[in-house]
């Protein structure tokens, strides 16, 4: 009973810590660069920060935030110069996954999934020290503190761009290690375009983006393969309402070495940038028929 009491006290303190974060940091959970075109690029997994109040509950390995979508804000910086809006979070997906529904429904039924507030690495190993994972009440607090501000900002930007241009294209940018047996079999293609089986964007946009990949031979690709689009793509993609959403899950090996520690590679990044630039420009130039 004493052990259970200590755990309840720790859980209570954790909820209080997160509530303090919710009260004081809602403005500083992300940065938004407002562009001049109809394109907004969301990068929900590039954040690396874990609040000091929560850090002692994570394993030492988890504090290295290995499952980050490394360097995508740097890789896609050119898109801001082309007129795209850029939405970038500060906090790690280990705090909360911005690309999961707030009710924690699994994205891919029947497969291994990480949760809204992940408790496992992409290898299946534990993120938290024993007994330190968030309970339901804390998860709800994290939704208020971190998830809701990002989604509110994304919704507002989509509304602004649609009002200004008559439509909006939402590009949800991701990256991942090429081989993760706990999540999927084999090796992913370099480029994994997701459109929720064609429901999150117009067919013409899906075809135009697929054509960009088909016109080159350096990088393998698939459309609506293992990664068909997460919550952001599925929720915001409403082509009949003028919002067209697509997701790109890019394998790390397309732009950086996959061996730890993760590091930026000028040559790899420079090699893939022309392809990404063509992809982004296609989304900027595209207009609904």
C-alpha positions in Angstrom: 0.0 0.0 0.0 2.9 2.4 0.7 4.3 1.7 -2.7 0.9 2.4 -4.3 0.6 5.6 -2.3 4.0 6.8 -3.5 3.0 6.1 -7.1 -0.2 8.0 -6.7 1.7 11.0 -5.2 4.2 10.9 -8.1 1.3 10.8 -10.6 -0.3 13.7 -8.9 2.9 15.7 -8.9 3.3 14.9 -12.6 -0.1 16.2 -13.4 0.6 19.4 -11.5 3.9 19.8 -13.4 2.1 19.4 -16.7 -0.7 21.8 -15.7 2.0 24.4 -14.9 3.5 23.8 -18.3 0.0 24.2 -19.9 -0.5 27.5 -18.0 2.9 29.0 -18.9 4.0 27.6 -22.3 1.1 27.4 -24.6 2.4 30.3 -26.7 5.9 28.8 -27.0 5.1 25.2 -28.1 5.8 25.9 -31.8 6.9 28.4 -34.3 4.9 29.5 -37.4 6.3 31.2 -40.4 3.4 32.5 -42.5 4.0 32.3 -46.2 2.5 33.9 -49.3 1.4 30.8 -51.2 -1.4 28.2 -50.6 1.1 25.7 -49.1 1.6 25.0 -45.4 4.3 22.5 -44.3 3.7 20.8 -41.0 6.7 19.0 -39.3 5.1 17.5 -36.2 8.0 15.3 -35.1 11.1 17.6 -35.4 10.9 18.9 -31.8 13.6 17.6 -29.4 12.8 19.3 -26.1 11.5 17.4 -23.0 10.4 19.7 -20.2 12.7 19.7 -17.2 9.8 18.8 -14.9 9.2 15.5 -16.9 12.8 14.6 -17.7 13.6 12.6 -14.5 10.9 10.1 -15.4 12.4 9.1 -18.7 15.2 6.5 -19.3 18.6 7.9 -20.2 18.2 6.5 -23.7 14.8 8.3 -24.1 16.4 11.6 -23.3 18.4 11.2 -26.5 15.0 11.4 -28.4 16.2 9.0 -31.1 12.9 8.7 -32.9 12.9 12.4 -33.9 12.4 13.4 -37.5 15.9 14.8 -37.6 16.8 18.1 -39.2 13.6 18.3 -41.4 13.2 22.0 -40.5 16.7 22.6 -41.8 16.2 20.4 -44.9 12.9 22.2 -45.9 14.1 25.7 -45.0 14.2 26.5 -48.8 10.4 26.1 -48.8 9.9 29.2 -46.8 11.9 31.1 -49.4 9.5 29.8 -52.0 6.5 31.2 -50.1 5.4 28.2 -48.1 4.1 28.5 -44.5 6.2 26.4 -42.0 4.8 25.1 -38.7 7.5 23.6 -36.4 7.0 22.3 -32.8 9.6 22.6 -30.1 8.8 19.6 -28.0 9.6 15.9 -28.6 7.1 13.3 -29.8 8.1 11.5 -26.5 6.1 14.2 -24.7 3.1 13.9 -27.0 2.7 12.8 -30.6 1.2 15.6 -32.6 0.3 13.2 -35.4 -2.0 11.0 -33.3 -5.7 11.7 -32.6 -6.3 13.2 -29.2 -8.4 10.2 -28.2 -5.4 7.9 -28.7 -7.0 5.6 -31.4 -4.3 3.6 -33.1 -3.3 4.8 -36.6 -2.7 1.4 -38.1 -5.1 -1.3 -36.7 -3.6 -4.7 -36.3 0.0 -3.5 -36.2 2.4 -2.3 -33.5 1.7 1.4 -32.8 3.1 4.0 -30.6 0.6 5.9 -28.5 -0.5 9.5 -28.2 2.0 9.9 -25.3 4.4 7.2 -26.4 5.6 4.7 -23.8 7.9 2.8 -26.3 10.7 3.5 -28.7 10.2 2.5 -32.4 12.1 -0.6 -31.3 9.4 -1.5 -28.8 11.7 -0.7 -25.7 10.4 1.3 -22.8 10.7 5.1 -22.8 9.8 5.6 -19.1 11.3 4.4 -15.9 9.2 1.7 -14.2 5.9 3.2 -12.9 6.6 6.7 -14.4 4.4 6.5 -17.6 1.6 9.2 -17.7 -1.8 8.2 -16.6 -5.0 9.2 -18.4 -5.4 12.5 -16.5 -1.8 13.5 -17.3 -2.3 12.6 -21.0 -5.3 14.9 -21.1 -3.2 17.7 -19.6 -0.5 17.1 -22.2 -3.1 17.4 -24.9 -4.1 20.8 -23.6 -0.5 22.0 -23.1 1.2 20.7 -26.3 -1.2 19.0 -28.8 -4.0 21.6 -28.9 -1.9 24.7 -29.6 -0.3 23.0 -32.5 -3.5 21.8 -34.0 -5.2 25.2 -33.4 -2.3 26.9 -35.2 -2.5 24.5 -38.1 -6.3 24.8 -38.5 -6.0 28.6 -38.4 -3.3 28.6 -41.1 -5.3 26.3 -43.3 -8.3 28.6 -42.9 -6.2 31.7 -43.7 -4.7 30.2 -46.8 -7.9 28.8 -48.1 -9.6 32.2 -47.7 -6.7 33.9 -49.5 -6.1 31.5 -52.3 -9.4 29.5 -52.6 -7.7 26.3 -51.5 -4.9 25.1 -49.2 -2.3 22.3 -49.6 -1.1 20.8 -46.4 2.2 18.9 -46.6 2.9 16.9 -43.5 6.7 16.2 -43.6 8.2 13.2 -41.7 11.3 11.0 -41.7 12.2 7.7 -40.2 14.9 5.1 -40.0 14.7 2.7 -43.0 14.5 -0.5 -41.0 12.5 -0.9 -37.8 11.3 -4.5 -37.4 8.9 -3.7 -34.5 6.9 -1.4 -36.8 7.3 -2.8 -40.3 8.9 -5.6 -42.2 11.9 -5.1 -44.5 13.3 -1.8 -45.7 11.2 1.2 -46.5 11.6 2.9 -49.9 13.3 6.3 -49.7 10.1 8.2 -50.3 6.7 7.1 -48.9 3.9 9.4 -50.1 0.6 9.0 -48.2 -2.8 10.3 -49.2 -5.0 8.1 -47.1 -5.6 6.0 -50.2 -6.5 9.0 -52.2 -9.1 10.5 -49.9 -7.1 13.3 -48.3 -6.4 15.2 -51.5 -7.6 15.7 -55.1 -6.6 12.8 -57.5 -4.9 15.3 -59.7 -2.6 16.5 -56.9 -1.8 12.9 -55.9 -0.9 12.1 -59.6 1.2 15.2 -59.9 3.3 14.4 -56.8 3.7 10.7 -57.9 4.9 12.0 -61.3 7.7 13.9 -59.6 9.0 10.7 -58.1 8.4 8.7 -61.2 10.5 11.2 -63.2 13.7 10.3 -61.3 15.7 7.1 -60.6 17.9 8.1 -57.6 15.3 7.5 -54.9 12.9 4.6 -54.6 9.3 5.5 -53.8 5.8 4.3 -53.1 2.4 5.9 -52.9 0.1 4.8 -50.0 2.3 2.0 -49.0 3.1 1.2 -45.3 2.6 4.9 -44.4 -0.7 6.2 -45.8 -0.8 9.4 -43.8 -1.3 9.9 -40.0 -3.9 11.8 -38.1 -3.0 15.3 -39.5 -3.3 14.1 -43.1 -6.5 12.2 -42.4 -8.1 14.9 -40.3 -7.2 18.0 -42.2 -7.4 16.5 -45.7 -10.9 17.5 -46.9 -10.5 18.1 -50.7 -14.2 18.9 -51.1 -13.8 21.7 -48.6 -10.7 23.0 -50.3 -8.0 21.6 -48.1 -5.7 19.0 -49.7 -3.4 17.1 -47.4 -0.5 14.7 -48.2 2.2 13.1 -46.1 5.8 12.3 -47.0 7.6 9.7 -44.8 11.2 9.9 -46.0 13.7 7.3 -45.0 16.7 8.8 -43.1 19.1 7.2 -45.6 17.8 9.6 -48.3 19.4 12.6 -46.6 21.5 11.5 -43.6 23.5 8.6 -42.2 21.4 6.2 -40.2 24.1 5.2 -37.7 23.9 6.8 -34.2 24.5 9.5 -33.3 22.2 11.2 -35.8 24.1 14.0 -37.6 23.5 16.3 -40.5 25.3 15.4 -43.7 25.9 18.3 -46.2 26.4 16.0 -49.2 23.4 13.8 -48.6 21.1 16.7 -47.9 22.4 18.6 -51.0 21.8 15.5 -53.2 18.1 15.1 -52.2 17.2 18.8 -52.0 16.5 19.2 -55.8 13.9 16.4 -55.6 12.3 17.9 -52.5 12.3 21.4 -54.2 10.5 20.0 -57.2 8.0 18.3 -54.9 7.3 21.5 -53.0 7.2 23.6 -56.1 4.6 21.2 -57.6 2.4 21.7 -54.5 2.8 25.5 -54.7 2.0 25.6 -58.5 -0.9 23.1 -58.3 -4.5 24.5 -58.6 -7.8 22.5 -58.1 -9.6 21.9 -61.4 
